[in-house]
């Protein structure tokens, strides 16, 4: 049996070799409403001639670089000695000599040439030699650079520099959008001219709806409150695990009130520059006041609302953003008609100044849905899906304790995918079972992946769990037993509670310990030795026994004392416990935990020894069929299988929270 929160949570047991406790991934609940987001006029596209200019500049640069090689054939380069020999051989027709001794000309065969007369030799025989062989000599003075030549020489460099500047500016606009994009509000505005999300779209959570209904009434009829001198709520903080529908509830409030809905996440306020977050908060509330009455919804407010001064490294940007938010909420005009709604799953990390009256006046808890609410949520998400006649959503809800609204939506989608994979148009009850196993355990493999002796050990192990559960008076009924590996579990024994439990008596917890130890006891009894397959069982049993002693006061040696932790480090997860007792008390706790575990193991051994024939029957059935129902286990134990009553919700009239506190 899995134990979560401050008291055990009912749910499918996951046992067998290498088993792990299931926990589905949080996801956002789907929004049945489709709000229309208002947008400003789209920015005009850049002119197309700019793109042509870029290509034209690149082409011109390439042409300029290749210009020397396009003027014709390249003249032949002659050494000074070769040049003199050609002159003596009457092979040189013309020669143009510049001031630096450079020679360019044409040979008698029509080919061009170039050479260099060494000026340092001060050779006076070259001119007479050229005249003697009738070479047409032309002198060329120093070349004067023109403006055009300078521009043409610098044009490639200028084009490259211009290209880099253009690309850099365009990248800067795309990444930052200018300085105004850093400081402006990033809230999404959902106009409520034709609101579609209503409280009827939010299945279950009637208590939470009543809490936020006053916000709707205040936004619709603010004069009713001002007449009697009452001030409407300024802020509503919704607290709950991920996937329970906090955002959907806020949109339903805006839809019922028919007012604009500003939605923004807490992390979107924070930027690399200090002061940007505070500026965004100011812009957001200025826009909300212009459109009042309106709702400002800040999701994951713990990103900016964490307790100040508690961290080793200070974050000036986050603290300035929080200070601005506190100032804006404190400076609200009561008649302005702006309500701030926020959501978080870490309320213990929020700054006390944010939670005081006058800012967040209401704290609405949105917990995991109970059995009745799960059935209603399944009915909402089942719209548009073809369900088979054997599908009972109440039975599906009974088999999904601890599931959030997002988890249930995912379950329906996975079941539909299983039906499509089987080439069927309708979703059957078997599809829901396979989808639930896939979510909780992972993909199921064939049992032939195990060795024969391993398969025998897993069958005995799961038979021990199932038989002890059937023989225990206060245990939840066994739903299914399988030895098909799935994920890290080599076998699974599932128990589904008939009723939605809110309080757990000591007898129920003791039965849970015995069931945990049943697999290991069966291996000891039949195989003669234990295996590593019971590691998860031992860890879960030790955790439950520790909480029975430390928190629930179920130890006669220690007495009616409870040592609770400092609170959950993350809502819905195991808390980090700080020890509040002495070493001597710790020794007593260890002894009591050991006593509870040994008693549970002895009880499981006794039950299985007295019903050894039934144990062998259940193990043989598992080896033959690989998956059996709880009725098969009861029949093997000689018990008459009884039909389970319709699921009902216990404790609806109890004014107790899940941890037993009023």
C-alpha positions in Angstrom: 0.0 0.0 0.0 1.4 3.4 -0.9 1.6 6.0 1.8 1.7 9.7 0.8 1.1 13.0 2.3 0.5 13.0 6.1 -1.7 9.9 6.1 -1.7 6.9 3.7 -3.4 7.5 0.4 -5.6 4.7 -1.0 -4.5 3.5 -4.4 -3.3 0.6 -6.5 -0.5 -1.4 -4.9 2.6 -1.9 -6.9 4.6 -4.9 -5.8 7.0 -7.5 -7.1 10.6 -7.6 -8.0 12.2 -4.2 -8.5 8.9 -2.4 -8.0 8.5 1.3 -7.6 5.6 3.4 -6.3 3.7 5.1 -9.1 3.4 8.8 -9.5 2.0 10.3 -12.7 3.5 13.4 -14.3 1.7 16.7 -13.5 0.2 18.4 -16.5 -2.0 21.3 -17.1 -5.7 20.6 -17.2 -7.3 21.2 -20.6 -9.3 24.3 -21.0 -12.7 23.6 -22.5 -13.2 27.3 -23.3 -11.5 28.9 -26.2 -10.9 32.5 -25.2 -10.2 35.0 -28.0 -6.9 36.7 -27.5 -7.0 40.3 -28.7 -4.0 41.4 -30.8 -2.9 44.7 -32.1 -2.3 45.4 -35.8 0.5 43.2 -37.2 3.7 45.1 -38.0 4.3 45.8 -41.7 6.6 43.4 -43.5 10.1 44.8 -44.4 10.3 46.1 -48.0 11.4 43.5 -50.5 13.9 45.9 -52.1 16.1 45.6 -49.0 16.7 41.9 -49.7 17.5 42.7 -53.3 20.1 45.3 -52.2 21.8 42.7 -50.1 22.1 40.3 -53.1 23.2 43.1 -55.4 26.0 44.2 -53.1 27.3 40.7 -52.7 27.3 40.2 -56.5 29.1 43.6 -57.1 31.8 42.7 -54.5 32.5 39.4 -56.3 32.8 41.1 -59.6 35.2 43.7 -58.3 37.4 41.0 -56.8 37.4 39.0 -60.0 37.9 42.1 -62.3 41.7 41.7 -62.9 41.3 38.2 -64.2 38.5 39.2 -66.5 40.5 41.7 -68.5 42.0 39.1 -70.9 45.0 36.9 -70.8 47.5 37.4 -68.1 50.8 38.8 -69.4 53.9 36.6 -69.1 56.4 37.7 -66.5 60.0 37.9 -67.7 63.2 38.2 -65.6 65.5 41.0 -66.3 68.0 38.7 -68.1 65.2 37.2 -70.2 64.0 40.7 -71.1 67.5 41.7 -72.4 67.9 38.4 -74.3 64.5 39.0 -76.1 65.5 42.6 -76.9 68.8 41.3 -78.5 66.9 38.7 -80.4 64.5 41.3 -81.8 61.5 39.6 -80.1 60.3 42.8 -78.2 58.1 45.1 -80.2 57.0 47.7 -77.5 58.0 48.6 -74.0 56.3 51.0 -71.5 58.6 51.9 -68.7 57.3 53.6 -65.5 59.2 55.6 -62.9 59.9 52.5 -60.7 61.5 50.5 -63.5 58.5 48.4 -64.3 58.2 47.3 -67.9 55.0 46.3 -69.7 54.8 45.6 -73.4 54.2 43.3 -76.3 56.4 40.8 -78.0 56.6 40.5 -81.8 54.4 37.4 -81.7 51.6 39.4 -80.1 51.8 38.1 -76.6 52.1 40.5 -73.7 54.9 40.5 -71.1 55.9 42.3 -68.0 59.4 42.7 -66.3 61.3 44.8 -63.8 64.4 46.8 -64.5 66.6 46.9 -61.3 66.8 50.6 -60.5 69.6 50.1 -58.0 72.0 48.9 -60.8 71.7 52.3 -62.6 72.2 50.4 -65.9 72.6 53.0 -68.7 72.9 50.4 -71.5 69.2 49.5 -71.6 68.0 52.6 -73.5 70.7 52.3 -76.2 69.9 48.6 -76.5 66.2 49.3 -77.0 66.9 52.0 -79.6 69.4 49.8 -81.5 66.8 47.0 -81.9 64.0 49.5 -82.9 61.8 48.9 -79.8 59.0 51.4 -79.4 59.6 52.8 -75.9 57.0 54.8 -74.0 57.7 56.5 -70.6 55.0 56.6 -67.9 55.1 59.0 -65.0 53.9 58.4 -61.4 50.2 57.3 -61.3 47.8 59.7 -59.5 45.0 58.0 -57.6 41.6 59.2 -58.6 38.5 59.4 -56.4 36.8 56.6 -58.4 39.8 54.3 -58.0 39.9 54.9 -54.2 36.1 54.2 -53.9 36.4 51.0 -56.0 39.2 49.8 -53.9 37.4 50.4 -50.7 33.9 49.2 -51.9 34.3 45.5 -51.0 35.3 46.4 -47.4 32.4 48.9 -47.1 30.0 46.3 -48.4 31.1 43.7 -45.9 30.9 46.2 -43.0 27.4 47.2 -44.0 26.3 43.6 -44.3 27.5 42.9 -40.7 25.8 46.0 -39.3 22.5 45.1 -41.0 22.5 41.5 -39.8 23.5 42.6 -36.2 20.6 45.1 -36.0 18.1 42.6 -37.3 19.2 40.0 -34.8 19.0 42.5 -32.0 15.4 43.4 -33.0 14.4 39.7 -33.1 16.0 38.7 -29.8 15.2 41.7 -27.6 12.5 43.5 -29.5 14.2 46.7 -28.4 14.4 48.1 -24.8 10.6 48.5 -24.7 10.1 44.8 -25.0 12.2 44.3 -21.9 10.2 46.6 -19.7 6.7 46.1 -21.2 4.1 43.8 -19.7 3.9 40.3 -21.1 0.4 39.5 -19.9 -1.9 37.9 -22.2 -5.3 39.5 -22.4 -8.3 37.3 -22.9 -11.3 39.5 -23.8 -14.5 38.5 -22.1 -17.0 39.9 -24.6 -18.1 36.3 -25.3 -16.9 34.3 -22.4 -17.1 30.5 -22.8 -15.6 29.1 -19.6 -18.1 28.7 -16.8 -18.2 27.0 -13.4 -20.2 24.2 -15.2 -17.0 23.5 -17.2 -15.1 22.8 -14.0 -16.2 19.4 -12.8 -16.4 18.9 -9.0 -14.8 21.3 -6.5 -18.1 22.7 -5.2 -16.5 24.0 -2.1 -13.8 25.9 -4.1 -16.5 27.3 -6.4 -18.4 28.7 -3.4 -15.3 30.4 -2.2 -14.6 32.2 -5.4 -18.3 32.9 -6.2 -18.1 36.0 -4.0 -15.4 37.3 -6.3 -17.7 37.0 -9.2 -20.5 38.7 -7.3 -18.1 41.6 -6.3 -17.1 42.1 -9.9 -20.7 42.0 -11.1 -22.3 44.1 -8.4 -19.7 46.2 -6.6 -22.4 48.6 -5.3 -23.9 46.0 -3.1 -20.7 45.9 -1.1 -20.1 49.6 -1.0 -23.6 50.3 0.4 -22.9 48.3 3.5 -19.3 49.5 3.8 -17.9 46.1 2.8 -14.7 45.9 0.8 -14.6 43.2 -1.8 -11.7 40.7 -1.9 -8.5 42.1 -3.4 -6.7 38.9 -4.0 -7.4 35.2 -4.1 -4.6 32.6 -3.7 -5.4 29.2 -5.0 -3.3 26.4 -3.5 -3.1 22.8 -4.8 -1.0 20.1 -6.4 -0.1 20.4 -10.1 -2.8 19.5 -12.5 -5.9 20.1 -10.3 -7.3 23.0 -12.4 -6.2 26.2 -10.7 -5.8 28.1 -13.9 -9.1 26.7 -15.2 -10.9 27.9 -12.1 -9.5 31.4 -12.5 -10.7 31.5 -16.1 -14.1 30.3 -15.0 -14.3 33.2 -12.6 -13.5 35.6 -15.4 -16.0 33.9 -17.6 -18.8 34.0 -15.0 -18.1 37.7 -14.2 -17.7 38.7 -17.9 -14.6 40.8 -17.4 -11.2 40.9 -19.1 -8.7 38.3 -17.9 -5.0 39.1 -17.7 -2.9 35.9 -17.5 0.8 36.0 -16.7 3.3 33.6 -15.2 5.5 34.7 -12.3 8.7 33.9 -14.0 7.9 36.2 -17.0 8.5 39.2 -14.7 12.1 38.4 -14.0 14.7 39.6 -16.5 18.5 39.8 -16.5 18.3 43.6 -15.8 17.4 44.8 -12.3 14.2 46.9 -12.3 12.7 45.3 -15.4 10.3 43.1 -13.3 9.1 46.0 -11.3 8.4 48.0 -14.5 6.4 45.1 -15.9 4.3 44.9 -12.8 3.5 48.6 -13.0 2.6 48.3 -16.7 0.3 45.3 -16.0 -1.7 47.0 -13.3 -1.9 50.2 -15.3 -3.5 48.3 -18.1 -5.8 46.3 -15.7 -7.1 49.6 -14.2 -7.9 50.9 -17.6 -10.0 47.9 -18.3 -11.6 47.6 -14.8 -13.4 45.6 -13.7 -10.8 43.0 -14.6 -9.0 39.9 -13.2 -5.2 39.7 -13.1 -4.1 36.0 -12.8 -0.5 35.3 -11.8 0.4 31.6 -12.3 3.3 30.1 -10.3 3.5 33.2 -8.1 6.2 31.5 -6.0 8.6 32.5 -8.7 8.5 36.1 -7.6 6.7 35.8 -4.2 9.3 33.7 -2.3 10.2 34.8 1.2 12.7 37.7 1.2 16.0 37.4 3.1 15.8 33.6 3.4 18.3 32.7 0.7 22.1 32.8 1.1 22.4 34.7 -2.2 20.1 37.6 -2.6 18.2 38.3 -5.7 17.7 42.0 -6.1 15.6 41.7 -9.2 13.1 39.3 -7.7 12.9 41.2 -4.4 12.2 44.5 -6.3 9.6 42.8 -8.3 7.9 41.5 -5.2 8.1 44.9 -3.5 6.4 46.5 -6.5 3.7 43.8 -6.5 3.1 44.4 -2.8 2.8 48.2 -3.4 0.4 47.8 -6.3 -1.9 45.5 -4.3 -1.8 47.7 -1.2 -2.6 50.8 -3.3 -5.8 49.4 -4.9 -8.8 51.6 -4.9 -11.5 49.4 -3.4 -13.9 50.6 -6.1 -11.5 50.0 -8.9 -12.8 46.5 -9.5 -9.5 44.8 -10.1 -9.0 41.4 -8.4 -5.7 39.6 -8.3 -5.9 35.8 -8.5 -2.7 33.7 -8.1 -1.9 30.0 -8.1 0.9 28.1 -6.5 1.8 24.6 -5.3 4.4 25.8 -2.8 2.5 28.1 -0.4 5.0 27.6 2.4 7.7 29.5 0.4 5.6 32.7 0.0 6.5 35.9 1.8 4.3 36.6 4.8 3.7 40.2 3.5 2.0 38.7 0.4 -0.4 36.6 2.5 -1.6 39.2 4.9 -5.2 40.5 4.8 -5.6 43.3 2.3 -3.5 41.6 -0.3 -4.5 38.0 -0.7 -7.6 37.9 1.4 -8.7 34.4 0.5 -6.8 31.2 0.2 -8.7 28.6 -1.7 -7.4 25.0 -1.5 -7.9 23.0 -4.6 -6.9 19.4 -3.5 -6.9 16.2 -5.5 -10.4 15.2 -6.5 -12.3 12.6 -4.4 -14.1 9.7 -5.9 -17.3 11.6 -6.8 -15.3 14.4 -8.3 -13.1 12.0 -10.3 -16.2 10.5 -11.8 -17.5 13.9 -12.8 -14.2 14.9 -14.3 -14.0 11.7 -16.3 -17.5 12.4 -17.6 -16.4 15.9 -18.8 -13.3 14.6 -20.6 -15.2 11.6 -22.1 -17.3 13.9 -24.3 -16.5 13.2 -27.9 -15.1 9.7 -27.2 -17.1 6.5 -28.0 -17.2 4.4 -24.9 -18.2 0.7 -24.9 -21.2 -0.6 -23.0 -18.9 -2.2 -20.4 -17.3 1.1 -19.4 -18.5 2.4 -16.0 -16.8 5.7 -15.2 -17.6 5.2 -11.5 -15.5 2.0 -11.5 -12.7 3.8 -13.4 -12.8 6.6 -10.8 -12.6 4.0 -8.0 -9.4 2.7 -9.6 -7.7 6.0 -9.9 -7.3 7.4 -6.3 -4.7 10.2 -6.1 -5.2 11.2 -9.8 -5.5 14.9 -10.6 -7.8 16.3 -13.3 -4.9 16.4 -15.7 -4.0 12.8 -14.9 -7.6 11.7 -15.6 -7.6 13.5 -18.9 -4.4 11.7 -19.8 -5.9 8.4 -18.8 -8.8 8.9 -21.2 -6.5 9.9 -24.0 -4.3 6.8 -23.4 -7.3 4.5 -23.4 -8.4 6.0 -26.7 -4.9 5.4 -28.1 -5.1 1.8 -26.9 -8.4 1.4 -28.8 -6.9 2.9 -32.0 -3.9 0.5 -31.7 -6.3 -2.4 -31.6 -8.2 -1.1 -34.7 -11.4 -0.4 -32.7 -13.8 2.6 -32.8 -14.9 2.3 -29.2 -13.0 2.4 -25.9 -13.6 -0.6 -23.7 -13.0 -1.3 -20.0 -10.0 -3.3 -20.9 -8.5 -0.3 -22.7 -8.9 1.7 -19.5 -7.1 -1.0 -17.5 -4.3 -1.2 -19.9 -4.0 2.6 -20.1 -3.9 2.9 -16.3 -1.2 0.2 -16.0 0.8 1.9 -18.7 0.6 5.3 -16.8 1.4 3.8 -13.4 3.8 1.1 -14.3 5.1 1.7 -17.8 5.0 -0.5 -20.9 4.2 -4.1 -20.2 6.5 -6.8 -21.5 5.9 -10.5 -22.1 6.5 -12.9 -19.2 9.0 -14.9 -21.3 11.5 -12.2 -20.6 12.0 -13.9 -17.2 13.9 -17.1 -16.5 11.7 -20.0 -15.5 12.9 -19.9 -11.9 12.4 -16.1 -11.8 8.8 -16.5 -13.1 8.1 -19.1 -10.5 9.5 -16.8 -7.7 7.4 -13.8 -9.0 4.3 -15.9 -9.1 4.8 -17.1 -5.5 5.6 -13.5 -4.4 2.5 -12.0 -5.9 0.4 -14.9 -4.7 1.6 -14.1 -1.1 0.5 -10.5 -1.4 -2.9 -11.3 -2.9 -3.7 -14.1 -0.4 -2.7 -12.1 2.7 -4.9 -9.2 1.3 -7.9 -11.5 0.9 -7.5 -13.0 4.3 -7.1 -9.6 6.1 -10.3 -8.2 7.5 -9.6 -4.5 7.1 -7.7 -4.5 3.8 -9.0 -3.2 0.5 -10.3 -5.7 -2.0 -7.9 -7.3 -4.5 -8.6 -6.1 -8.0 -6.0 -7.8 -10.2 -2.8 -9.8 -9.9 -0.4 -10.2 -12.7 3.2 -11.5 -13.3 3.6 -9.6 -16.6 6.6 -7.3 -16.2 5.9 -3.6 -16.6 8.6 -0.9 -16.2 10.6 -1.8 -13.2 7.9 -4.0 -11.7 8.2 -7.8 -12.4 4.7 -8.4 -11.0 1.8 -6.3 -9.6 -0.9 -6.9 -7.0 -3.6 -4.2 -7.3 -6.0 -3.3 -4.5 -8.8 -0.8 -5.2 -10.7 0.8 -2.2 -14.4 0.5 -2.1 -14.8 3.7 -0.2 -13.0 7.0 -0.3 -11.2 7.0 3.0 -10.3 10.1 5.0 -9.3 8.5 8.2 -7.2 5.3 8.6 -7.6 3.2 11.7 -4.7 1.3 13.2 -6.2 -2.0 12.1 -6.1 -0.9 8.5 -2.5 0.1 8.8 -1.5 -3.1 10.5 -3.2 -5.1 7.6 -1.2 -2.9 5.2 2.0 -3.9 6.9 1.1 -7.6 6.7 0.2 -7.4 3.0 3.6 -5.7 2.3 5.4 -8.5 4.0 3.2 -11.2 2.3 5.4 -11.5 -0.8 8.6 -12.0 1.1 6.9 -14.5 3.5 5.6 -16.5 0.6 9.1 -16.7 -0.9 10.5 -17.9 2.4 7.8 -20.5 2.8 7.7 -22.0 -0.7 11.2 -21.3 -2.2 13.1 -21.5 1.0 14.9 -18.2 0.6 14.1 -14.6 0.0 15.2 -12.5 -3.1 15.7 -8.9 -4.0 12.2 -8.7 -5.2 11.0 -7.6 -1.8 13.1 -4.5 -1.6 10.3 -2.1 -2.4 8.0 -3.9 0.0 10.4 -3.5 2.8 11.0 0.2 2.1 7.3 0.9 2.0 6.6 -1.1 5.1 9.4 0.6 7.0 8.2 4.0 6.0 4.6 3.2 7.1 5.8 1.7 10.4 7.9 4.8 11.1 5.0 7.1 10.6 2.8 5.0 12.8 5.3 5.4 15.6 6.6 9.0 15.0 3.5 10.8 13.7 0.4 8.8 14.5 1.1 7.9 18.1 0.5 4.1 17.6 3.3 2.9 19.7 2.5 1.8 23.3 6.2 2.2 24.3 6.6 5.7 23.0 3.1 6.8 24.0 0.7 9.3 22.4 3.3 11.7 20.9 3.7 12.9 17.4 6.9 14.3 15.9 5.9 16.0 12.6 8.3 17.6 10.2 8.6 21.3 9.4 6.1 21.0 6.6 6.2 19.8 3.0 9.1 21.0 0.9 6.9 20.6 -2.1 3.1 20.2 -2.0 2.2 16.6 -2.5 5.7 15.3 -2.0 7.4 13.7 0.9 8.4 16.2 3.5 12.0 16.8 4.7 12.0 15.8 8.3 14.1 17.5 10.9 14.6 15.4 14.1 13.0 17.0 17.1 13.9 14.4 19.7 16.9 13.0 21.5 19.1 10.0 20.7 17.4 8.0 23.4 14.0 8.6 21.8 15.5 7.6 18.4 16.5 4.3 19.8 13.0 3.7 21.1 11.6 4.6 17.7 13.9 2.1 16.0 12.9 -0.6 18.4 9.2 0.1 17.9 9.5 0.1 14.1 11.4 -3.2 14.2 8.7 -4.6 16.4 5.9 -3.6 14.1 7.7 -5.1 11.1 8.5 -8.4 12.8 4.9 -8.7 14.0 3.6 -8.1 10.4 6.0 -10.6 9.0 5.0 -13.3 11.6 1.3 -12.6 10.9 1.9 -13.0 7.1 3.8 -16.2 7.7 1.1 -17.6 9.9 -1.7 -16.8 7.4 0.2 -18.3 4.5 1.2 -21.4 6.4 -2.4 -22.0 7.5 -3.5 -21.6 3.8 -0.6 -23.2 2.0 -2.9 -25.1 -0.4 -4.6 -21.8 -1.4 -1.1 -20.2 -1.9 -0.1 -23.0 -4.2 -3.4 -22.7 -6.2 -3.0 -18.9 -6.7 0.7 -19.3 -7.8 -0.3 -22.1 -10.2 -3.1 -19.9 -11.6 -0.6 -17.0 -12.2 1.8 -19.3 -14.0 -1.0 -20.6 -16.2 -2.9 -17.4 -17.0 -0.3 -14.7 -16.0 -3.2 -12.3 -15.0 -6.0 -13.2 -12.6 -8.8 -11.3 -10.9 -9.5 -10.8 -7.2 -12.4 -13.3 -7.4 -10.0 -16.0 -8.5 -7.9 -15.4 -5.4 -11.0 -15.6 -3.1 -12.1 -18.8 -4.8 -8.7 -20.4 -4.3 -8.9 -19.4 -0.6 -12.4 -21.1 -0.3 -14.2 -17.7 0.1 -17.3 -16.8 -1.8 -16.6 -13.9 -4.1 -19.0 -11.1 -3.4 -19.9 -8.3 -5.8 -18.5 -5.0 -4.7 -21.1 -2.3 -3.8 -21.4 0.8 -5.8 -18.6 3.2 -4.9 -19.6 5.8 -2.3 -17.8 8.6 -0.6 -17.3 8.3 3.1 -16.7 11.2 5.4 -18.2 13.9 3.2 -19.8 15.4 6.4 -16.6 15.3 8.3 -15.0 18.8 8.7 -11.5 17.3 8.8 -8.8 17.7 6.3 -6.8 14.8 5.0 -4.2 15.1 7.7 -6.8 14.8 10.5 -6.7 18.5 11.5 -10.0 20.4 11.7 
